[in-house]
Amino acid sequence: MRAIPVASTALIGVAALSACVPAGAAGGTAPFGFSVHPATVAPGGEVTLRVDRHDGACRGRVTVSSPVFDTVAIPRGQASAQARVGRDARPGAVYRVAFTCDGRTGTTRLTIATGHGHHPGTVPPKGVHAGEGGSFAGLDVKEIGLGLALVAGSVGAAYHFSRRRSGEDAA
């Protein structure tokens, strides 16, 4: 019976440890450091592709490819480049992004926004949604009249009780 809690704890520990692996190190075998920012972008949005040149693991030209944007080259000596995601990218889909440098390849993921929110660095797929506006949107005349009657009744009751108490104090 003790094996089940121990196994559960071990699995939770492995999951927590794997969540700490940096982007571009999927599977723990990334040949060099790289990233896509933002990791979630709207169709037609722009992403920055970065490669870590400081560790010396990638010295040459970097080729970055994905089904969602045209292949991009990061020249030797530069650490980043921009890519525009295709407008036909499927919202909610996750695409593989491959970085190749000095004959070695590492991959990461790029998620396409669903359009329910705006993420920094992305282009919204549609214009701004404007509401009905005003304080009376969605209310009908009966609701407004009932609200006014309740407010007037509350003010009248407060006035009545305040006058009545004043009269008691005088006696």
Rosetta constraint file for C-alpha pairs under 8 A:
AtomPair CA 1 CA 5 HARMONIC 7.94 0.50
AtomPair CA 2 CA 6 HARMONIC 6.55 0.50
AtomPair CA 3 CA 7 HARMONIC 5.94 0.50
AtomPair CA 4 CA 8 HARMONIC 6.10 0.50
AtomPair CA 5 CA 9 HARMONIC 6.10 0.50
AtomPair CA 6 CA 10 HARMONIC 6.16 0.50
AtomPair CA 7 CA 11 HARMONIC 6.16 0.50
AtomPair CA 8 CA 12 HARMONIC 6.20 0.50
AtomPair CA 9 CA 13 HARMONIC 6.13 0.50
AtomPair CA 10 CA 14 HARMONIC 6.22 0.50
AtomPair CA 11 CA 15 HARMONIC 6.13 0.50
AtomPair CA 12 CA 16 HARMONIC 6.11 0.50
AtomPair CA 13 CA 17 HARMONIC 6.11 0.50
AtomPair CA 14 CA 18 HARMONIC 6.09 0.50
AtomPair CA 15 CA 19 HARMONIC 6.22 0.50
AtomPair CA 16 CA 20 HARMONIC 6.66 0.50
AtomPair CA 17 CA 21 HARMONIC 7.09 0.50
AtomPair CA 21 CA 25 HARMONIC 6.27 0.50
AtomPair CA 21 CA 26 HARMONIC 7.31 0.50
AtomPair CA 21 CA 28 HARMONIC 6.97 0.50
AtomPair CA 22 CA 26 HARMONIC 7.76 0.50
AtomPair CA 23 CA 34 HARMONIC 7.13 0.50
AtomPair CA 23 CA 35 HARMONIC 6.04 0.50
AtomPair CA 23 CA 108 HARMONIC 6.34 0.50
AtomPair CA 24 CA 30 HARMONIC 6.14 0.50
AtomPair CA 24 CA 32 HARMONIC 7.87 0.50
AtomPair CA 24 CA 33 HARMONIC 6.11 0.50
AtomPair CA 24 CA 34 HARMONIC 5.35 0.50
AtomPair CA 24 CA 35 HARMONIC 5.96 0.50
AtomPair CA 24 CA 106 HARMONIC 6.29 0.50
AtomPair CA 24 CA 107 HARMONIC 5.76 0.50
AtomPair CA 24 CA 108 HARMONIC 5.09 0.50
AtomPair CA 25 CA 29 HARMONIC 5.97 0.50
AtomPair CA 25 CA 30 HARMONIC 4.46 0.50
AtomPair CA 25 CA 33 HARMONIC 7.36 0.50
AtomPair CA 25 CA 106 HARMONIC 7.28 0.50
AtomPair CA 25 CA 107 HARMONIC 7.61 0.50
AtomPair CA 25 CA 108 HARMONIC 7.64 0.50
AtomPair CA 26 CA 30 HARMONIC 6.60 0.50
AtomPair CA 26 CA 106 HARMONIC 7.80 0.50
AtomPair CA 26 CA 107 HARMONIC 6.87 0.50
AtomPair CA 26 CA 108 HARMONIC 6.72 0.50
AtomPair CA 29 CA 106 HARMONIC 7.94 0.50
AtomPair CA 30 CA 105 HARMONIC 7.64 0.50
AtomPair CA 30 CA 106 HARMONIC 5.28 0.50
AtomPair CA 30 CA 107 HARMONIC 7.77 0.50
AtomPair CA 31 CA 57 HARMONIC 6.96 0.50
AtomPair CA 31 CA 104 HARMONIC 6.41 0.50
AtomPair CA 31 CA 105 HARMONIC 6.88 0.50
AtomPair CA 31 CA 106 HARMONIC 6.39 0.50
AtomPair CA 32 CA 51 HARMONIC 7.80 0.50
AtomPair CA 32 CA 52 HARMONIC 6.97 0.50
AtomPair CA 32 CA 55 HARMONIC 7.86 0.50
AtomPair CA 32 CA 57 HARMONIC 5.35 0.50
AtomPair CA 32 CA 58 HARMONIC 6.15 0.50
AtomPair CA 32 CA 106 HARMONIC 7.49 0.50
AtomPair CA 33 CA 51 HARMONIC 5.87 0.50
AtomPair CA 33 CA 52 HARMONIC 4.93 0.50
AtomPair CA 33 CA 53 HARMONIC 7.99 0.50
AtomPair CA 34 CA 49 HARMONIC 7.56 0.50
AtomPair CA 34 CA 50 HARMONIC 5.39 0.50
AtomPair CA 34 CA 51 HARMONIC 4.20 0.50
AtomPair CA 34 CA 52 HARMONIC 5.75 0.50
AtomPair CA 34 CA 99 HARMONIC 7.44 0.50
AtomPair CA 35 CA 49 HARMONIC 6.02 0.50
AtomPair CA 35 CA 50 HARMONIC 5.22 0.50
AtomPair CA 35 CA 51 HARMONIC 6.59 0.50
AtomPair CA 35 CA 108 HARMONIC 7.35 0.50
AtomPair CA 36 CA 47 HARMONIC 6.55 0.50
AtomPair CA 36 CA 48 HARMONIC 5.79 0.50
AtomPair CA 36 CA 49 HARMONIC 4.82 0.50
AtomPair CA 36 CA 50 HARMONIC 6.40 0.50
AtomPair CA 36 CA 108 HARMONIC 7.79 0.50
AtomPair CA 36 CA 109 HARMONIC 7.97 0.50
AtomPair CA 36 CA 110 HARMONIC 7.20 0.50
AtomPair CA 37 CA 47 HARMONIC 5.55 0.50
AtomPair CA 37 CA 48 HARMONIC 5.16 0.50
AtomPair CA 37 CA 49 HARMONIC 6.61 0.50
AtomPair CA 37 CA 50 HARMONIC 7.98 0.50
AtomPair CA 38 CA 47 HARMONIC 6.03 0.50
AtomPair CA 38 CA 48 HARMONIC 7.20 0.50
AtomPair CA 38 CA 120 HARMONIC 7.33 0.50
AtomPair CA 38 CA 121 HARMONIC 6.60 0.50
AtomPair CA 38 CA 122 HARMONIC 7.96 0.50
AtomPair CA 39 CA 109 HARMONIC 7.29 0.50
AtomPair CA 39 CA 110 HARMONIC 5.26 0.50
AtomPair CA 39 CA 111 HARMONIC 6.17 0.50
AtomPair CA 40 CA 110 HARMONIC 6.04 0.50
AtomPair CA 40 CA 111 HARMONIC 4.61 0.50
AtomPair CA 40 CA 112 HARMONIC 5.56 0.50
AtomPair CA 40 CA 113 HARMONIC 5.86 0.50
AtomPair CA 40 CA 119 HARMONIC 7.15 0.50
AtomPair CA 41 CA 45 HARMONIC 5.87 0.50
AtomPair CA 41 CA 46 HARMONIC 7.33 0.50
AtomPair CA 41 CA 47 HARMONIC 7.38 0.50
AtomPair CA 41 CA 85 HARMONIC 7.98 0.50
AtomPair CA 41 CA 110 HARMONIC 7.67 0.50
AtomPair CA 41 CA 111 HARMONIC 6.48 0.50
AtomPair CA 41 CA 112 HARMONIC 5.13 0.50
AtomPair CA 41 CA 113 HARMONIC 5.32 0.50
AtomPair CA 41 CA 119 HARMONIC 6.76 0.50
AtomPair CA 41 CA 121 HARMONIC 7.38 0.50
AtomPair CA 41 CA 122 HARMONIC 5.23 0.50
AtomPair CA 41 CA 123 HARMONIC 7.65 0.50
AtomPair CA 42 CA 85 HARMONIC 7.87 0.50
AtomPair CA 42 CA 91 HARMONIC 7.37 0.50
AtomPair CA 42 CA 112 HARMONIC 5.47 0.50
AtomPair CA 42 CA 113 HARMONIC 4.72 0.50
AtomPair CA 42 CA 114 HARMONIC 7.24 0.50
AtomPair CA 42 CA 115 HARMONIC 6.95 0.50
AtomPair CA 42 CA 119 HARMONIC 7.89 0.50
AtomPair CA 42 CA 122 HARMONIC 5.57 0.50
AtomPair CA 42 CA 123 HARMONIC 5.89 0.50
AtomPair CA 42 CA 124 HARMONIC 6.24 0.50
AtomPair CA 42 CA 125 HARMONIC 6.54 0.50
AtomPair CA 43 CA 85 HARMONIC 5.91 0.50
AtomPair CA 43 CA 86 HARMONIC 5.92 0.50
AtomPair CA 43 CA 87 HARMONIC 4.54 0.50
AtomPair CA 43 CA 88 HARMONIC 6.56 0.50
AtomPair CA 43 CA 89 HARMONIC 5.38 0.50
AtomPair CA 43 CA 90 HARMONIC 7.45 0.50
AtomPair CA 43 CA 91 HARMONIC 7.14 0.50
AtomPair CA 43 CA 112 HARMONIC 6.54 0.50
AtomPair CA 43 CA 113 HARMONIC 7.31 0.50
AtomPair CA 43 CA 123 HARMONIC 7.45 0.50
AtomPair CA 43 CA 124 HARMONIC 7.99 0.50
AtomPair CA 43 CA 125 HARMONIC 6.55 0.50
AtomPair CA 44 CA 84 HARMONIC 6.24 0.50
AtomPair CA 44 CA 85 HARMONIC 4.94 0.50
AtomPair CA 44 CA 86 HARMONIC 5.13 0.50
AtomPair CA 44 CA 87 HARMONIC 4.31 0.50
AtomPair CA 44 CA 88 HARMONIC 7.84 0.50
AtomPair CA 44 CA 89 HARMONIC 7.87 0.50
AtomPair CA 44 CA 123 HARMONIC 6.55 0.50
AtomPair CA 44 CA 125 HARMONIC 7.48 0.50
AtomPair CA 45 CA 84 HARMONIC 5.81 0.50
AtomPair CA 45 CA 85 HARMONIC 5.48 0.50
AtomPair CA 45 CA 86 HARMONIC 7.80 0.50
AtomPair CA 45 CA 87 HARMONIC 7.96 0.50
AtomPair CA 45 CA 121 HARMONIC 7.39 0.50
AtomPair CA 45 CA 122 HARMONIC 4.79 0.50
AtomPair CA 45 CA 123 HARMONIC 4.83 0.50
AtomPair CA 45 CA 124 HARMONIC 7.86 0.50
AtomPair CA 46 CA 82 HARMONIC 6.76 0.50
AtomPair CA 46 CA 83 HARMONIC 5.64 0.50
AtomPair CA 46 CA 84 HARMONIC 4.40 0.50
AtomPair CA 46 CA 85 HARMONIC 5.99 0.50
AtomPair CA 46 CA 121 HARMONIC 6.93 0.50
AtomPair CA 46 CA 122 HARMONIC 6.34 0.50
AtomPair CA 46 CA 123 HARMONIC 7.66 0.50
AtomPair CA 47 CA 82 HARMONIC 5.76 0.50
AtomPair CA 47 CA 83 HARMONIC 5.43 0.50
AtomPair CA 47 CA 84 HARMONIC 6.44 0.50
AtomPair CA 47 CA 85 HARMONIC 7.44 0.50
AtomPair CA 47 CA 121 HARMONIC 7.41 0.50
AtomPair CA 47 CA 122 HARMONIC 7.99 0.50
AtomPair CA 48 CA 80 HARMONIC 6.67 0.50
AtomPair CA 48 CA 81 HARMONIC 5.82 0.50
AtomPair CA 48 CA 82 HARMONIC 4.67 0.50
AtomPair CA 48 CA 83 HARMONIC 6.51 0.50
AtomPair CA 49 CA 64 HARMONIC 7.84 0.50
AtomPair CA 49 CA 80 HARMONIC 5.36 0.50
AtomPair CA 49 CA 81 HARMONIC 5.31 0.50
AtomPair CA 49 CA 82 HARMONIC 6.01 0.50
AtomPair CA 49 CA 83 HARMONIC 7.29 0.50
AtomPair CA 50 CA 79 HARMONIC 5.64 0.50
AtomPair CA 50 CA 80 HARMONIC 4.31 0.50
AtomPair CA 50 CA 81 HARMONIC 6.77 0.50
AtomPair CA 51 CA 58 HARMONIC 7.95 0.50
AtomPair CA 51 CA 62 HARMONIC 7.96 0.50
AtomPair CA 51 CA 79 HARMONIC 5.20 0.50
AtomPair CA 51 CA 80 HARMONIC 6.23 0.50
AtomPair CA 52 CA 58 HARMONIC 7.34 0.50
AtomPair CA 52 CA 79 HARMONIC 6.50 0.50
AtomPair CA 53 CA 57 HARMONIC 7.19 0.50
AtomPair CA 53 CA 58 HARMONIC 5.97 0.50
AtomPair CA 53 CA 59 HARMONIC 6.68 0.50
AtomPair CA 53 CA 77 HARMONIC 7.79 0.50
AtomPair CA 53 CA 79 HARMONIC 6.41 0.50
AtomPair CA 58 CA 101 HARMONIC 5.89 0.50
AtomPair CA 58 CA 102 HARMONIC 6.53 0.50
AtomPair CA 59 CA 76 HARMONIC 6.50 0.50
AtomPair CA 59 CA 77 HARMONIC 7.46 0.50
AtomPair CA 59 CA 101 HARMONIC 7.54 0.50
AtomPair CA 59 CA 102 HARMONIC 7.17 0.50
AtomPair CA 60 CA 75 HARMONIC 7.39 0.50
AtomPair CA 60 CA 76 HARMONIC 4.94 0.50
AtomPair CA 60 CA 77 HARMONIC 7.74 0.50
AtomPair CA 60 CA 101 HARMONIC 6.15 0.50
AtomPair CA 60 CA 102 HARMONIC 5.83 0.50
AtomPair CA 61 CA 73 HARMONIC 6.91 0.50
AtomPair CA 61 CA 74 HARMONIC 5.86 0.50
AtomPair CA 61 CA 75 HARMONIC 4.78 0.50
AtomPair CA 61 CA 76 HARMONIC 4.62 0.50
AtomPair CA 61 CA 101 HARMONIC 6.16 0.50
AtomPair CA 61 CA 102 HARMONIC 7.39 0.50
AtomPair CA 62 CA 73 HARMONIC 5.63 0.50
AtomPair CA 62 CA 74 HARMONIC 4.95 0.50
AtomPair CA 62 CA 75 HARMONIC 6.49 0.50
AtomPair CA 62 CA 76 HARMONIC 7.39 0.50
AtomPair CA 62 CA 99 HARMONIC 6.60 0.50
AtomPair CA 62 CA 100 HARMONIC 5.50 0.50
AtomPair CA 62 CA 101 HARMONIC 4.71 0.50
AtomPair CA 62 CA 102 HARMONIC 7.74 0.50
AtomPair CA 63 CA 71 HARMONIC 6.94 0.50
AtomPair CA 63 CA 72 HARMONIC 5.85 0.50
AtomPair CA 63 CA 73 HARMONIC 4.62 0.50
AtomPair CA 63 CA 74 HARMONIC 6.39 0.50
AtomPair CA 63 CA 98 HARMONIC 7.99 0.50
AtomPair CA 63 CA 99 HARMONIC 5.83 0.50
AtomPair CA 63 CA 100 HARMONIC 5.17 0.50
AtomPair CA 63 CA 101 HARMONIC 6.72 0.50
AtomPair CA 64 CA 71 HARMONIC 5.68 0.50
AtomPair CA 64 CA 72 HARMONIC 5.13 0.50
AtomPair CA 64 CA 73 HARMONIC 6.23 0.50
AtomPair CA 64 CA 74 HARMONIC 7.78 0.50
AtomPair CA 64 CA 97 HARMONIC 6.92 0.50
AtomPair CA 64 CA 98 HARMONIC 5.55 0.50
AtomPair CA 64 CA 99 HARMONIC 4.59 0.50
AtomPair CA 64 CA 100 HARMONIC 6.41 0.50
AtomPair CA 65 CA 69 HARMONIC 7.21 0.50
AtomPair CA 65 CA 70 HARMONIC 6.78 0.50
AtomPair CA 65 CA 71 HARMONIC 4.55 0.50
AtomPair CA 65 CA 72 HARMONIC 6.50 0.50
AtomPair CA 65 CA 97 HARMONIC 5.80 0.50
AtomPair CA 65 CA 98 HARMONIC 5.30 0.50
AtomPair CA 65 CA 99 HARMONIC 6.78 0.50
AtomPair CA 66 CA 70 HARMONIC 7.08 0.50
AtomPair CA 66 CA 71 HARMONIC 6.86 0.50
AtomPair CA 66 CA 95 HARMONIC 7.02 0.50
AtomPair CA 66 CA 96 HARMONIC 5.99 0.50
AtomPair CA 66 CA 97 HARMONIC 4.74 0.50
AtomPair CA 66 CA 98 HARMONIC 6.42 0.50
AtomPair CA 67 CA 95 HARMONIC 7.00 0.50
AtomPair CA 67 CA 96 HARMONIC 7.50 0.50
AtomPair CA 67 CA 97 HARMONIC 7.94 0.50
AtomPair CA 68 CA 85 HARMONIC 5.70 0.50
AtomPair CA 68 CA 86 HARMONIC 5.78 0.50
AtomPair CA 68 CA 89 HARMONIC 6.12 0.50
AtomPair CA 68 CA 95 HARMONIC 6.89 0.50
AtomPair CA 69 CA 83 HARMONIC 6.63 0.50
AtomPair CA 69 CA 84 HARMONIC 6.19 0.50
AtomPair CA 69 CA 85 HARMONIC 4.97 0.50
AtomPair CA 69 CA 86 HARMONIC 5.77 0.50
AtomPair CA 70 CA 83 HARMONIC 7.42 0.50
AtomPair CA 70 CA 84 HARMONIC 7.90 0.50
AtomPair CA 72 CA 81 HARMONIC 7.46 0.50
AtomPair CA 72 CA 82 HARMONIC 7.86 0.50
AtomPair CA 72 CA 83 HARMONIC 6.90 0.50
AtomPair CA 73 CA 81 HARMONIC 7.51 0.50
AtomPair CA 74 CA 78 HARMONIC 6.29 0.50
AtomPair CA 74 CA 79 HARMONIC 6.93 0.50
AtomPair CA 74 CA 80 HARMONIC 6.22 0.50
AtomPair CA 74 CA 81 HARMONIC 5.91 0.50
AtomPair CA 85 CA 89 HARMONIC 7.11 0.50
AtomPair CA 89 CA 93 HARMONIC 7.77 0.50
AtomPair CA 89 CA 112 HARMONIC 6.98 0.50
AtomPair CA 90 CA 112 HARMONIC 6.70 0.50
AtomPair CA 91 CA 112 HARMONIC 5.05 0.50
AtomPair CA 91 CA 113 HARMONIC 5.40 0.50
AtomPair CA 91 CA 114 HARMONIC 4.55 0.50
AtomPair CA 91 CA 115 HARMONIC 7.29 0.50
AtomPair CA 92 CA 111 HARMONIC 6.63 0.50
AtomPair CA 92 CA 112 HARMONIC 5.21 0.50
AtomPair CA 92 CA 113 HARMONIC 5.65 0.50
AtomPair CA 92 CA 114 HARMONIC 5.10 0.50
AtomPair CA 93 CA 111 HARMONIC 5.90 0.50
AtomPair CA 93 CA 112 HARMONIC 5.51 0.50
AtomPair CA 94 CA 109 HARMONIC 6.39 0.50
AtomPair CA 94 CA 110 HARMONIC 5.59 0.50
AtomPair CA 94 CA 111 HARMONIC 4.36 0.50
AtomPair CA 94 CA 112 HARMONIC 6.33 0.50
AtomPair CA 95 CA 109 HARMONIC 5.63 0.50
AtomPair CA 95 CA 110 HARMONIC 5.17 0.50
AtomPair CA 95 CA 111 HARMONIC 6.30 0.50
AtomPair CA 95 CA 112 HARMONIC 7.94 0.50
AtomPair CA 96 CA 107 HARMONIC 6.61 0.50
AtomPair CA 96 CA 108 HARMONIC 5.96 0.50
AtomPair CA 96 CA 109 HARMONIC 4.79 0.50
AtomPair CA 96 CA 110 HARMONIC 6.39 0.50
AtomPair CA 97 CA 107 HARMONIC 5.50 0.50
AtomPair CA 97 CA 108 HARMONIC 5.34 0.50
AtomPair CA 97 CA 109 HARMONIC 5.70 0.50
AtomPair CA 97 CA 110 HARMONIC 6.74 0.50
AtomPair CA 98 CA 105 HARMONIC 6.56 0.50
AtomPair CA 98 CA 106 HARMONIC 5.79 0.50
AtomPair CA 98 CA 107 HARMONIC 4.41 0.50
AtomPair CA 98 CA 108 HARMONIC 6.66 0.50
AtomPair CA 99 CA 105 HARMONIC 5.51 0.50
AtomPair CA 99 CA 106 HARMONIC 5.36 0.50
AtomPair CA 99 CA 107 HARMONIC 6.09 0.50
AtomPair CA 100 CA 104 HARMONIC 5.48 0.50
AtomPair CA 100 CA 105 HARMONIC 4.25 0.50
AtomPair CA 100 CA 106 HARMONIC 6.58 0.50
AtomPair CA 101 CA 105 HARMONIC 6.48 0.50
AtomPair CA 113 CA 117 HARMONIC 7.74 0.50
AtomPair CA 113 CA 119 HARMONIC 7.94 0.50
AtomPair CA 115 CA 124 HARMONIC 6.94 0.50
AtomPair CA 115 CA 125 HARMONIC 6.62 0.50
AtomPair CA 118 CA 122 HARMONIC 6.95 0.50
AtomPair CA 118 CA 123 HARMONIC 7.76 0.50
AtomPair CA 118 CA 124 HARMONIC 6.31 0.50
AtomPair CA 132 CA 137 HARMONIC 6.01 0.50
AtomPair CA 133 CA 137 HARMONIC 6.29 0.50
AtomPair CA 139 CA 143 HARMONIC 6.22 0.50
AtomPair CA 139 CA 144 HARMONIC 6.85 0.50
AtomPair CA 140 CA 144 HARMONIC 6.46 0.50
AtomPair CA 141 CA 145 HARMONIC 6.03 0.50
AtomPair CA 142 CA 146 HARMONIC 6.03 0.50
AtomPair CA 143 CA 147 HARMONIC 6.12 0.50
AtomPair CA 144 CA 148 HARMONIC 6.21 0.50
AtomPair CA 145 CA 149 HARMONIC 6.11 0.50
AtomPair CA 146 CA 150 HARMONIC 6.22 0.50
AtomPair CA 147 CA 151 HARMONIC 6.28 0.50
AtomPair CA 148 CA 152 HARMONIC 6.06 0.50
AtomPair CA 149 CA 153 HARMONIC 5.95 0.50
AtomPair CA 150 CA 154 HARMONIC 6.11 0.50
AtomPair CA 151 CA 155 HARMONIC 6.23 0.50
AtomPair CA 152 CA 156 HARMONIC 6.05 0.50
AtomPair CA 153 CA 157 HARMONIC 6.04 0.50
AtomPair CA 154 CA 158 HARMONIC 6.13 0.50
AtomPair CA 155 CA 159 HARMONIC 6.15 0.50
AtomPair CA 156 CA 160 HARMONIC 6.07 0.50
AtomPair CA 157 CA 161 HARMONIC 6.15 0.50
AtomPair CA 158 CA 162 HARMONIC 6.04 0.50
AtomPair CA 159 CA 163 HARMONIC 6.13 0.50
AtomPair CA 160 CA 164 HARMONIC 6.14 0.50
AtomPair CA 161 CA 165 HARMONIC 6.11 0.50
AtomPair CA 162 CA 166 HARMONIC 6.29 0.50
AtomPair CA 163 CA 167 HARMONIC 6.34 0.50
AtomPair CA 164 CA 168 HARMONIC 6.48 0.50
AtomPair CA 165 CA 169 HARMONIC 6.34 0.50
AtomPair CA 166 CA 170 HARMONIC 6.53 0.50
AtomPair CA 167 CA 171 HARMONIC 6.76 0.50
